[in-house]
Amino acid sequence: MLPPRPSSTAMSPEDAIVNEQARERKDALVRGVTSIQAMREGIKRAGRAPPHLYLSPQSPLDESI
């Protein structure tokens, strides 16, 4: 039988907070953002903003072809 996983053992609330913050820092580093909270806020802002519509000028059709 395998030993219990560290996450399944009882830990103090302070240790749980420290572990969660460390995991969030690591996740943010992997995702290339400053923090998970900043990423969440950016997603919310992007979702609320209207989409950018890029219009390119249309050229007249070449009638000589």
All heavy atoms as TSV, in Angstrom:
chain	resi	resn	atom	element	x	y	z
A	1	MET	N	N	0.843	-1.180	0.000
A	1	MET	CA	C	0.000	0.000	0.000
A	1	MET	C	C	0.891	1.247	0.000
A	1	MET	O	O	1.929	1.289	0.647
A	1	MET	CB	C	-0.893	-0.026	1.239
A	1	MET	CG	C	-1.924	1.016	1.235
A	1	MET	SD	S	-3.282	0.483	2.282
A	1	MET	CE	C	-3.928	2.027	2.701
A	2	LEU	N	N	0.448	2.268	-0.699
A	2	LEU	CA	C	1.212	3.505	-0.804
A	2	LEU	C	C	0.975	4.391	0.413
A	2	LEU	O	O	-0.097	4.338	1.027
A	2	LEU	CB	C	0.793	4.269	-2.056
A	2	LEU	CG	C	1.092	3.589	-3.388
A	2	LEU	CD1	C	0.461	4.385	-4.513
A	2	LEU	CD2	C	2.577	3.454	-3.596
A	3	PRO	N	N	1.958	5.222	0.756
A	3	PRO	CA	C	1.746	6.165	1.865
A	3	PRO	C	C	0.729	7.226	1.443
A	3	PRO	O	O	0.525	7.465	0.248
A	3	PRO	CB	C	3.126	6.776	2.096
A	3	PRO	CG	C	3.871	6.550	0.833
A	3	PRO	CD	C	3.298	5.312	0.210
A	4	PRO	N	N	0.085	7.865	2.410
A	4	PRO	CA	C	-0.897	8.900	2.048
A	4	PRO	C	C	-0.236	10.060	1.327
A	4	PRO	O	O	0.917	10.398	1.589
A	4	PRO	CB	C	-1.479	9.333	3.388
A	4	PRO	CG	C	-0.510	8.884	4.406
A	4	PRO	CD	C	0.237	7.718	3.832
A	5	ARG	N	N	-0.964	10.638	0.409
A	5	ARG	CA	C	-0.459	11.800	-0.318
A	5	ARG	C	C	-0.422	12.989	0.630
A	5	ARG	O	O	-1.270	13.122	1.499
A	5	ARG	CB	C	-1.361	12.107	-1.502
A	5	ARG	CG	C	-1.334	10.994	-2.535
A	5	ARG	CD	C	-2.281	11.249	-3.660
A	5	ARG	NE	N	-1.958	12.513	-4.298
A	5	ARG	CZ	C	-2.703	13.085	-5.210
A	5	ARG	NH1	N	-3.823	12.530	-5.587
A	5	ARG	NH2	N	-2.346	14.231	-5.754
A	6	PRO	N	N	0.546	13.897	0.449
A	6	PRO	CA	C	0.636	15.053	1.354
A	6	PRO	C	C	-0.627	15.909	1.351
A	6	PRO	O	O	-1.010	16.466	2.366
A	6	PRO	CB	C	1.815	15.853	0.795
A	6	PRO	CG	C	2.605	14.891	-0.006
A	6	PRO	CD	C	1.639	13.854	-0.498
A	7	SER	N	N	-1.327	15.993	0.211
A	7	SER	CA	C	-2.520	16.828	0.164
A	7	SER	C	C	-3.693	16.197	0.917
A	7	SER	O	O	-4.640	16.880	1.259
A	7	SER	CB	C	-2.919	17.094	-1.288
A	7	SER	OG	O	-3.223	15.870	-1.923
A	8	SER	N	N	-3.631	14.878	1.160
A	8	SER	CA	C	-4.736	14.224	1.844
A	8	SER	C	C	-4.556	14.197	3.362
A	8	SER	O	O	-5.470	13.836	4.084
A	8	SER	CB	C	-4.918	12.799	1.317
A	8	SER	OG	O	-3.784	12.024	1.654
A	9	THR	N	N	-3.374	14.567	3.833
A	9	THR	CA	C	-3.160	14.614	5.272
A	9	THR	C	C	-3.704	15.923	5.824
A	9	THR	O	O	-3.787	16.924	5.120
A	9	THR	CB	C	-1.657	14.491	5.622
A	9	THR	OG1	O	-0.970	15.558	5.009
A	9	THR	CG2	C	-1.107	13.165	5.148
A	10	ALA	N	N	-4.065	15.905	7.091
A	10	ALA	CA	C	-4.616	17.110	7.713
A	10	ALA	C	C	-3.522	18.164	7.836
A	10	ALA	O	O	-2.402	17.877	8.239
A	10	ALA	CB	C	-5.174	16.764	9.078
A	11	MET	N	N	-3.849	19.389	7.455
A	11	MET	CA	C	-2.898	20.489	7.593
A	11	MET	C	C	-3.626	21.682	8.182
A	11	MET	O	O	-4.846	21.789	8.085
A	11	MET	CB	C	-2.233	20.838	6.264
A	11	MET	CG	C	-3.150	21.380	5.199
A	11	MET	SD	S	-2.306	21.937	3.716
A	11	MET	CE	C	-1.677	20.448	3.044
A	12	SER	N	N	-2.860	22.544	8.785
A	12	SER	CA	C	-3.455	23.716	9.413
A	12	SER	C	C	-3.994	24.654	8.332
A	12	SER	O	O	-3.550	24.619	7.184
A	12	SER	CB	C	-2.414	24.444	10.268
A	12	SER	OG	O	-1.454	25.055	9.438
A	13	PRO	N	N	-4.948	25.498	8.679
A	13	PRO	CA	C	-5.479	26.459	7.697
A	13	PRO	C	C	-4.386	27.374	7.130
A	13	PRO	O	O	-4.420	27.722	5.957
A	13	PRO	CB	C	-6.508	27.258	8.483
A	13	PRO	CG	C	-6.902	26.382	9.624
A	13	PRO	CD	C	-5.684	25.557	9.937
A	14	GLU	N	N	-3.421	27.725	7.958
A	14	GLU	CA	C	-2.333	28.582	7.494
A	14	GLU	C	C	-1.499	27.866	6.436
A	14	GLU	O	O	-1.112	28.456	5.422
A	14	GLU	CB	C	-1.438	29.020	8.657
A	14	GLU	CG	C	-2.118	29.932	9.659
A	14	GLU	CD	C	-2.939	29.164	10.695
A	14	GLU	OE1	O	-2.768	27.929	10.839
A	14	GLU	OE2	O	-3.769	29.805	11.349
A	15	ASP	N	N	-1.211	26.575	6.683
A	15	ASP	CA	C	-0.453	25.801	5.708
A	15	ASP	C	C	-1.235	25.649	4.409
A	15	ASP	O	O	-0.663	25.698	3.319
A	15	ASP	CB	C	-0.106	24.415	6.263
A	15	ASP	CG	C	0.951	24.460	7.353
A	15	ASP	OD1	O	1.664	25.485	7.436
A	15	ASP	OD2	O	1.050	23.484	8.127
A	16	ALA	N	N	-2.532	25.480	4.504
A	16	ALA	CA	C	-3.363	25.351	3.305
A	16	ALA	C	C	-3.329	26.639	2.492
A	16	ALA	O	O	-3.233	26.594	1.259
A	16	ALA	CB	C	-4.800	25.006	3.699
A	17	ILE	N	N	-3.373	27.785	3.159
A	17	ILE	CA	C	-3.317	29.075	2.468
A	17	ILE	C	C	-1.965	29.252	1.793
A	17	ILE	O	O	-1.885	29.682	0.642
A	17	ILE	CB	C	-3.617	30.227	3.454
A	17	ILE	CG1	C	-5.082	30.176	3.877
A	17	ILE	CG2	C	-3.281	31.572	2.822
A	17	ILE	CD1	C	-5.426	31.122	5.013
A	18	VAL	N	N	-0.891	28.912	2.493
A	18	VAL	CA	C	0.459	29.037	1.932
A	18	VAL	C	C	0.598	28.134	0.709
A	18	VAL	O	O	1.135	28.551	-0.328
A	18	VAL	CB	C	1.522	28.706	2.998
A	18	VAL	CG1	C	2.895	28.547	2.374
A	18	VAL	CG2	C	1.542	29.773	4.075
A	19	ASN	N	N	0.100	26.899	0.804
A	19	ASN	CA	C	0.187	25.976	-0.324
A	19	ASN	C	C	-0.636	26.477	-1.515
A	19	ASN	O	O	-0.203	26.377	-2.656
A	19	ASN	CB	C	-0.286	24.580	0.077
A	19	ASN	CG	C	0.728	23.851	0.930
A	19	ASN	OD1	O	1.888	24.227	0.985
A	19	ASN	ND2	N	0.282	22.803	1.608
A	20	GLU	N	N	-1.808	27.023	-1.257
A	20	GLU	CA	C	-2.654	27.541	-2.337
A	20	GLU	C	C	-1.985	28.735	-3.026
A	20	GLU	O	O	-1.990	28.836	-4.257
A	20	GLU	CB	C	-4.015	27.955	-1.786
A	20	GLU	CG	C	-4.958	28.471	-2.853
A	20	GLU	CD	C	-6.314	28.855	-2.307
A	20	GLU	OE1	O	-6.624	28.518	-1.145
A	20	GLU	OE2	O	-7.065	29.498	-3.047
A	21	GLN	N	N	-1.387	29.622	-2.237
A	21	GLN	CA	C	-0.701	30.776	-2.816
A	21	GLN	C	C	0.500	30.337	-3.652
A	21	GLN	O	O	0.747	30.886	-4.729
A	21	GLN	CB	C	-0.268	31.738	-1.717
A	21	GLN	CG	C	-1.421	32.473	-1.071
A	21	GLN	CD	C	-0.990	33.283	0.141
A	21	GLN	OE1	O	0.095	33.068	0.694
A	21	GLN	NE2	N	-1.842	34.205	0.555
A	22	ALA	N	N	1.226	29.339	-3.176
A	22	ALA	CA	C	2.375	28.832	-3.928
A	22	ALA	C	C	1.912	28.201	-5.240
A	22	ALA	O	O	2.536	28.400	-6.292
A	22	ALA	CB	C	3.141	27.813	-3.093
A	23	ARG	N	N	0.811	27.466	-5.191
A	23	ARG	CA	C	0.286	26.852	-6.408
A	23	ARG	C	C	-0.172	27.924	-7.398
A	23	ARG	O	O	0.064	27.822	-8.596
A	23	ARG	CB	C	-0.869	25.908	-6.078
A	23	ARG	CG	C	-1.320	25.080	-7.283
A	23	ARG	CD	C	-2.529	24.211	-7.009
A	23	ARG	NE	N	-3.706	25.051	-6.892
A	23	ARG	CZ	C	-4.436	25.198	-5.786
A	23	ARG	NH1	N	-4.111	24.559	-4.688
A	23	ARG	NH2	N	-5.497	25.974	-5.778
A	24	GLU	N	N	-0.829	28.978	-6.898
A	24	GLU	CA	C	-1.279	30.061	-7.774
A	24	GLU	C	C	-0.097	30.792	-8.410
A	24	GLU	O	O	-0.149	31.154	-9.581
A	24	GLU	CB	C	-2.180	31.028	-7.019
A	24	GLU	CG	C	-3.566	30.486	-6.789
A	24	GLU	CD	C	-4.523	31.516	-6.216
A	24	GLU	OE1	O	-4.126	32.681	-6.025
A	24	GLU	OE2	O	-5.673	31.151	-5.974
A	25	ARG	N	N	0.977	31.009	-7.641
A	25	ARG	CA	C	2.175	31.653	-8.206
A	25	ARG	C	C	2.772	30.791	-9.318
A	25	ARG	O	O	3.152	31.290	-10.373
A	25	ARG	CB	C	3.214	31.902	-7.118
A	25	ARG	CG	C	2.959	33.142	-6.300
A	25	ARG	CD	C	4.161	33.502	-5.440
A	25	ARG	NE	N	4.595	32.428	-4.564
A	25	ARG	CZ	C	4.117	32.206	-3.337
A	25	ARG	NH1	N	3.184	32.987	-2.836
A	25	ARG	NH2	N	4.577	31.212	-2.610
A	26	LYS	N	N	2.848	29.484	-9.073
A	26	LYS	CA	C	3.395	28.573	-10.070
A	26	LYS	C	C	2.504	28.551	-11.314
A	26	LYS	O	O	2.991	28.614	-12.452
A	26	LYS	CB	C	3.513	27.169	-9.490
A	26	LYS	CG	C	4.133	26.174	-10.441
A	26	LYS	CD	C	4.175	24.797	-9.821
A	26	LYS	CE	C	3.522	23.872	-10.814
A	26	LYS	NZ	N	3.012	22.664	-10.329
A	27	ASP	N	N	1.190	28.480	-11.128
A	27	ASP	CA	C	0.257	28.491	-12.258
A	27	ASP	C	C	0.379	29.781	-13.061
A	27	ASP	O	O	0.334	29.771	-14.290
A	27	ASP	CB	C	-1.186	28.319	-11.776
A	27	ASP	CG	C	-1.468	26.916	-11.253
A	27	ASP	OD1	O	-0.644	26.009	-11.480
A	27	ASP	OD2	O	-2.522	26.734	-10.606
A	28	ALA	N	N	0.517	30.908	-12.371
A	28	ALA	CA	C	0.659	32.199	-13.058
A	28	ALA	C	C	1.952	32.227	-13.865
A	28	ALA	O	O	1.970	32.708	-14.998
A	28	ALA	CB	C	0.634	33.338	-12.048
A	29	LEU	N	N	3.020	31.714	-13.295
A	29	LEU	CA	C	4.295	31.682	-13.997
A	29	LEU	C	C	4.194	30.840	-15.263
A	29	LEU	O	O	4.677	31.229	-16.324
A	29	LEU	CB	C	5.385	31.128	-13.068
A	29	LEU	CG	C	6.791	31.039	-13.632
A	29	LEU	CD1	C	7.304	32.432	-13.966
A	29	LEU	CD2	C	7.710	30.364	-12.645
A	30	VAL	N	N	3.533	29.692	-15.163
A	30	VAL	CA	C	3.374	28.808	-16.313
A	30	VAL	C	C	2.545	29.484	-17.404
A	30	VAL	O	O	2.838	29.360	-18.583
A	30	VAL	CB	C	2.722	27.471	-15.878
A	30	VAL	CG1	C	2.254	26.661	-17.067
A	30	VAL	CG2	C	3.692	26.671	-15.033
A	31	ARG	N	N	1.522	30.243	-16.997
A	31	ARG	CA	C	0.634	30.886	-17.966
A	31	ARG	C	C	1.194	32.211	-18.481
A	31	ARG	O	O	0.627	32.822	-19.377
A	31	ARG	CB	C	-0.731	31.116	-17.330
A	31	ARG	CG	C	-1.503	29.828	-17.155
A	31	ARG	CD	C	-2.817	30.081	-16.457
A	31	ARG	NE	N	-3.649	28.897	-16.423
A	31	ARG	CZ	C	-3.585	27.953	-15.504
A	31	ARG	NH1	N	-2.707	28.057	-14.522
A	31	ARG	NH2	N	-4.380	26.909	-15.545
A	32	GLY	N	N	2.266	32.690	-17.898
A	32	GLY	CA	C	2.882	33.923	-18.361
A	32	GLY	C	C	2.139	35.176	-17.944
A	32	GLY	O	O	2.158	36.174	-18.655
A	33	VAL	N	N	1.481	35.131	-16.795
A	33	VAL	CA	C	0.776	36.300	-16.277
A	33	VAL	C	C	1.370	36.672	-14.928
A	33	VAL	O	O	2.090	35.893	-14.313
A	33	VAL	CB	C	-0.751	36.030	-16.143
A	33	VAL	CG1	C	-1.376	35.823	-17.508
A	33	VAL	CG2	C	-1.032	34.847	-15.243
A	34	THR	N	N	1.053	37.885	-14.452
A	34	THR	CA	C	1.616	38.314	-13.176
A	34	THR	C	C	0.981	37.587	-12.004
A	34	THR	O	O	1.648	37.309	-11.015
A	34	THR	CB	C	1.450	39.829	-12.986
A	34	THR	OG1	O	0.069	40.156	-13.105
A	34	THR	CG2	C	2.252	40.585	-14.034
A	35	SER	N	N	-0.317	37.296	-12.114
A	35	SER	CA	C	-0.995	36.544	-11.066
A	35	SER	C	C	-2.263	35.935	-11.639
A	35	SER	O	O	-2.772	36.387	-12.674
A	35	SER	CB	C	-1.344	37.438	-9.875
A	35	SER	OG	O	-2.377	38.341	-10.226
A	36	ILE	N	N	-2.774	34.937	-10.968
A	36	ILE	CA	C	-4.022	34.308	-11.401
A	36	ILE	C	C	-5.160	35.315	-11.303
A	36	ILE	O	O	-6.013	35.386	-12.189
A	36	ILE	CB	C	-4.319	33.053	-10.550
A	36	ILE	CG1	C	-3.238	31.986	-10.778
A	36	ILE	CG2	C	-5.699	32.497	-10.855
A	36	ILE	CD1	C	-3.148	31.465	-12.195
A	37	GLN	N	N	-5.164	36.135	-10.260
A	37	GLN	CA	C	-6.214	37.146	-10.104
A	37	GLN	C	C	-6.169	38.155	-11.253
A	37	GLN	O	O	-7.203	38.535	-11.789
A	37	GLN	CB	C	-6.081	37.863	-8.753
A	37	GLN	CG	C	-7.232	38.788	-8.448
A	37	GLN	CD	C	-8.569	38.055	-8.374
A	37	GLN	OE1	O	-8.640	36.916	-7.964
A	37	GLN	NE2	N	-9.614	38.718	-8.794
A	38	ALA	N	N	-4.979	38.567	-11.658
A	38	ALA	CA	C	-4.850	39.494	-12.782
A	38	ALA	C	C	-5.356	38.850	-14.069
A	38	ALA	O	O	-6.001	39.505	-14.890
A	38	ALA	CB	C	-3.401	39.929	-12.947
A	39	MET	N	N	-5.087	37.563	-14.243
A	39	MET	CA	C	-5.565	36.850	-15.417
A	39	MET	C	C	-7.092	36.803	-15.418
A	39	MET	O	O	-7.728	37.055	-16.443
A	39	MET	CB	C	-5.002	35.429	-15.443
A	39	MET	CG	C	-5.451	34.607	-16.636
A	39	MET	SD	S	-4.839	32.910	-16.611
A	39	MET	CE	C	-5.798	32.216	-15.271
A	40	ARG	N	N	-7.686	36.509	-14.259
A	40	ARG	CA	C	-9.156	36.457	-14.156
A	40	ARG	C	C	-9.773	37.815	-14.465
A	40	ARG	O	O	-10.781	37.905	-15.170
A	40	ARG	CB	C	-9.560	35.996	-12.764
A	40	ARG	CG	C	-9.259	34.541	-12.508
A	40	ARG	CD	C	-9.664	34.144	-11.111
A	40	ARG	NE	N	-9.298	32.763	-10.869
A	40	ARG	CZ	C	-8.867	32.294	-9.721
A	40	ARG	NH1	N	-8.747	33.103	-8.681
A	40	ARG	NH2	N	-8.568	31.024	-9.584
A	41	GLU	N	N	-9.168	38.885	-13.950
A	41	GLU	CA	C	-9.684	40.235	-14.214
A	41	GLU	C	C	-9.567	40.583	-15.696
A	41	GLU	O	O	-10.456	41.201	-16.271
A	41	GLU	CB	C	-8.950	41.270	-13.360
A	41	GLU	CG	C	-9.269	41.191	-11.882
A	41	GLU	CD	C	-10.736	41.410	-11.584
A	41	GLU	OE1	O	-11.364	42.292	-12.207
A	41	GLU	OE2	O	-11.272	40.684	-10.730
A	42	GLY	N	N	-8.459	40.191	-16.311
A	42	GLY	CA	C	-8.282	40.439	-17.736
A	42	GLY	C	C	-9.324	39.714	-18.578
A	42	GLY	O	O	-9.854	40.257	-19.547
A	43	ILE	N	N	-9.632	38.491	-18.192
A	43	ILE	CA	C	-10.655	37.727	-18.908
A	43	ILE	C	C	-12.014	38.391	-18.752
A	43	ILE	O	O	-12.777	38.501	-19.717
A	43	ILE	CB	C	-10.683	36.261	-18.409
A	43	ILE	CG1	C	-9.404	35.547	-18.841
A	43	ILE	CG2	C	-11.918	35.535	-18.923
A	43	ILE	CD1	C	-9.203	34.191	-18.205
A	44	LYS	N	N	-12.320	38.858	-17.548
A	44	LYS	CA	C	-13.596	39.547	-17.319
A	44	LYS	C	C	-13.692	40.813	-18.153
A	44	LYS	O	O	-14.722	41.090	-18.774
A	44	LYS	CB	C	-13.757	39.907	-15.837
A	44	LYS	CG	C	-14.056	38.729	-14.957
A	44	LYS	CD	C	-14.170	39.183	-13.516
A	44	LYS	CE	C	-14.273	38.015	-12.568
A	44	LYS	NZ	N	-14.316	38.454	-11.170
A	45	ARG	N	N	-12.600	41.616	-18.175
A	45	ARG	CA	C	-12.611	42.854	-18.968
A	45	ARG	C	C	-12.788	42.553	-20.452
A	45	ARG	O	O	-13.537	43.228	-21.153
A	45	ARG	CB	C	-11.313	43.633	-18.751
A	45	ARG	CG	C	-11.317	44.509	-17.531
A	45	ARG	CD	C	-10.147	45.487	-17.562
A	45	ARG	NE	N	-8.860	44.844	-17.826
A	45	ARG	CZ	C	-8.070	44.324	-16.897
A	45	ARG	NH1	N	-8.419	44.371	-15.632
A	45	ARG	NH2	N	-6.924	43.765	-17.231
A	46	ALA	N	N	-12.104	41.539	-20.927
A	46	ALA	CA	C	-12.206	41.187	-22.344
A	46	ALA	C	C	-13.607	40.698	-22.684
A	46	ALA	O	O	-14.120	40.967	-23.763
A	46	ALA	CB	C	-11.172	40.121	-22.699
A	47	GLY	N	N	-14.236	40.014	-21.753
A	47	GLY	CA	C	-15.587	39.526	-21.994
A	47	GLY	C	C	-16.617	40.637	-22.009
A	47	GLY	O	O	-17.647	40.528	-22.677
A	48	ARG	N	N	-16.374	41.698	-21.271
A	48	ARG	CA	C	-17.318	42.814	-21.203
A	48	ARG	C	C	-17.157	43.792	-22.367
A	48	ARG	O	O	-18.094	44.487	-22.740
A	48	ARG	CB	C	-17.122	43.586	-19.900
A	48	ARG	CG	C	-17.590	42.825	-18.693
A	48	ARG	CD	C	-17.495	43.708	-17.463
A	48	ARG	NE	N	-17.523	42.878	-16.278
A	48	ARG	CZ	C	-16.599	42.866	-15.336
A	48	ARG	NH1	N	-15.567	43.681	-15.430
A	48	ARG	NH2	N	-16.696	42.078	-14.302
A	49	ALA	N	N	-15.984	43.844	-22.924
A	49	ALA	CA	C	-15.704	44.810	-23.992
A	49	ALA	C	C	-16.317	44.336	-25.304
A	49	ALA	O	O	-16.372	43.137	-25.572
A	49	ALA	CB	C	-14.196	44.975	-24.162
A	50	PRO	N	N	-16.779	45.265	-26.115
A	50	PRO	CA	C	-17.298	44.861	-27.423
A	50	PRO	C	C	-16.163	44.333	-28.292
A	50	PRO	O	O	-15.012	44.735	-28.124
A	50	PRO	CB	C	-17.872	46.153	-28.002
A	50	PRO	CG	C	-17.188	47.244	-27.266
A	50	PRO	CD	C	-16.844	46.703	-25.910
A	51	PRO	N	N	-16.474	43.452	-29.200
A	51	PRO	CA	C	-15.403	42.906	-30.046
A	51	PRO	C	C	-14.841	43.982	-30.975
A	51	PRO	O	O	-15.549	44.909	-31.369
A	51	PRO	CB	C	-16.109	41.816	-30.847
A	51	PRO	CG	C	-17.546	42.180	-30.816
A	51	PRO	CD	C	-17.772	42.910	-29.515
A	52	HIS	N	N	-13.576	43.851	-31.282
A	52	HIS	CA	C	-12.937	44.782	-32.207
A	52	HIS	C	C	-13.288	44.359	-33.626
A	52	HIS	O	O	-13.104	43.209	-34.003
A	52	HIS	CB	C	-11.411	44.769	-32.033
A	52	HIS	CG	C	-10.981	45.285	-30.712
A	52	HIS	ND1	N	-10.992	46.615	-30.407
A	52	HIS	CD2	C	-10.552	44.653	-29.596
A	52	HIS	CE1	C	-10.579	46.788	-29.162
A	52	HIS	NE2	N	-10.298	45.603	-28.653
A	53	LEU	N	N	-13.808	45.284	-34.366
A	53	LEU	CA	C	-14.126	45.008	-35.764
A	53	LEU	C	C	-13.087	45.703	-36.630
A	53	LEU	O	O	-12.939	46.922	-36.588
A	53	LEU	CB	C	-15.530	45.520	-36.106
A	53	LEU	CG	C	-16.665	44.902	-35.298
A	53	LEU	CD1	C	-17.981	45.555	-35.659
A	53	LEU	CD2	C	-16.736	43.406	-35.529
A	54	TYR	N	N	-12.376	44.917	-37.354
A	54	TYR	CA	C	-11.349	45.467	-38.232
A	54	TYR	C	C	-11.901	45.479	-39.650
A	54	TYR	O	O	-12.243	44.444	-40.203
A	54	TYR	CB	C	-10.077	44.619	-38.166
A	54	TYR	CG	C	-9.445	44.647	-36.812
A	54	TYR	CD1	C	-9.575	43.588	-35.937
A	54	TYR	CD2	C	-8.726	45.756	-36.387
A	54	TYR	CE1	C	-9.001	43.621	-34.683
A	54	TYR	CE2	C	-8.136	45.796	-35.139
A	54	TYR	CZ	C	-8.290	44.725	-34.294
A	54	TYR	OH	O	-7.714	44.766	-33.054
A	55	LEU	N	N	-12.011	46.652	-40.189
A	55	LEU	CA	C	-12.508	46.797	-41.551
A	55	LEU	C	C	-11.350	47.159	-42.459
A	55	LEU	O	O	-10.592	48.078	-42.180
A	55	LEU	CB	C	-13.582	47.883	-41.617
A	55	LEU	CG	C	-14.821	47.642	-40.762
A	55	LEU	CD1	C	-15.756	48.842	-40.845
A	55	LEU	CD2	C	-15.542	46.396	-41.215
A	56	SER	N	N	-11.236	46.416	-43.520
A	56	SER	CA	C	-10.195	46.750	-44.482
A	56	SER	C	C	-10.857	47.445	-45.665
A	56	SER	O	O	-11.973	47.101	-46.049
A	56	SER	CB	C	-9.468	45.491	-44.949
A	56	SER	OG	O	-10.378	44.612	-45.556
A	57	PRO	N	N	-10.197	48.418	-46.224
A	57	PRO	CA	C	-10.793	49.103	-47.370
A	57	PRO	C	C	-10.943	48.128	-48.532
A	57	PRO	O	O	-10.059	47.321	-48.799
A	57	PRO	CB	C	-9.804	50.215	-47.690
A	57	PRO	CG	C	-8.543	49.816	-47.044
A	57	PRO	CD	C	-8.883	48.917	-45.892
A	58	GLN	N	N	-12.068	48.181	-49.158
A	58	GLN	CA	C	-12.302	47.288	-50.289
A	58	GLN	C	C	-11.838	47.950	-51.569
A	58	GLN	O	O	-12.127	49.115	-51.815
A	58	GLN	CB	C	-13.773	46.929	-50.365
A	58	GLN	CG	C	-14.226	46.167	-49.145
A	58	GLN	CD	C	-15.582	45.532	-49.359
A	58	GLN	OE1	O	-16.136	45.593	-50.441
A	58	GLN	NE2	N	-16.093	44.919	-48.325
A	59	SER	N	N	-11.136	47.177	-52.343
A	59	SER	CA	C	-10.658	47.711	-53.615
A	59	SER	C	C	-11.677	47.366	-54.697
A	59	SER	O	O	-12.305	46.313	-54.648
A	59	SER	CB	C	-9.293	47.130	-53.958
A	59	SER	OG	O	-9.384	45.731	-54.074
A	60	PRO	N	N	-11.836	48.242	-55.664
A	60	PRO	CA	C	-12.773	47.940	-56.755
A	60	PRO	C	C	-12.274	46.745	-57.556
A	60	PRO	O	O	-11.066	46.493	-57.651
A	60	PRO	CB	C	-12.785	49.212	-57.579
A	60	PRO	CG	C	-11.552	49.931	-57.210
A	60	PRO	CD	C	-11.181	49.509	-55.822
A	61	LEU	N	N	-13.181	45.991	-58.083
A	61	LEU	CA	C	-12.811	44.837	-58.888
A	61	LEU	C	C	-12.149	45.296	-60.183
A	61	LEU	O	O	-12.536	46.292	-60.782
A	61	LEU	CB	C	-14.042	43.996	-59.221
A	61	LEU	CG	C	-14.715	43.313	-58.044
A	61	LEU	CD1	C	-15.988	42.627	-58.517
A	61	LEU	CD2	C	-13.790	42.305	-57.403
A	62	ASP	N	N	-11.157	44.562	-60.559
A	62	ASP	CA	C	-10.457	44.891	-61.800
A	62	ASP	C	C	-11.295	44.369	-62.961
A	62	ASP	O	O	-11.443	43.168	-63.147
A	62	ASP	CB	C	-9.064	44.262	-61.789
A	62	ASP	CG	C	-8.212	44.737	-62.944
A	62	ASP	OD1	O	-8.695	45.589	-63.734
A	62	ASP	OD2	O	-7.063	44.283	-63.030
A	63	GLU	N	N	-11.852	45.250	-63.745
A	63	GLU	CA	C	-12.748	44.898	-64.843
A	63	GLU	C	C	-11.996	44.392	-66.077
A	63	GLU	O	O	-12.588	43.847	-66.986
A	63	GLU	CB	C	-13.598	46.114	-65.231
A	63	GLU	CG	C	-14.456	46.648	-64.115
A	63	GLU	CD	C	-15.682	45.771	-63.846
A	63	GLU	OE1	O	-16.140	45.087	-64.774
A	63	GLU	OE2	O	-16.152	45.779	-62.701
A	64	SER	N	N	-10.679	44.565	-66.119
A	64	SER	CA	C	-9.936	44.210	-67.329
A	64	SER	C	C	-9.663	42.725	-67.436
A	64	SER	O	O	-9.204	42.263	-68.464
A	64	SER	CB	C	-8.633	44.986	-67.391
A	64	SER	OG	O	-7.809	44.616	-66.311
A	65	ILE	N	N	-9.917	41.968	-66.407
A	65	ILE	CA	C	-9.604	40.522	-66.445
A	65	ILE	C	C	-10.690	39.746	-67.149
A	65	ILE	O	O	-11.786	39.928	-67.191
A	65	ILE	CB	C	-9.367	39.963	-65.044
A	65	ILE	CG1	C	-8.200	40.666	-64.415
A	65	ILE	CG2	C	-9.165	38.489	-65.079
A	65	ILE	CD1	C	-7.868	40.214	-63.041
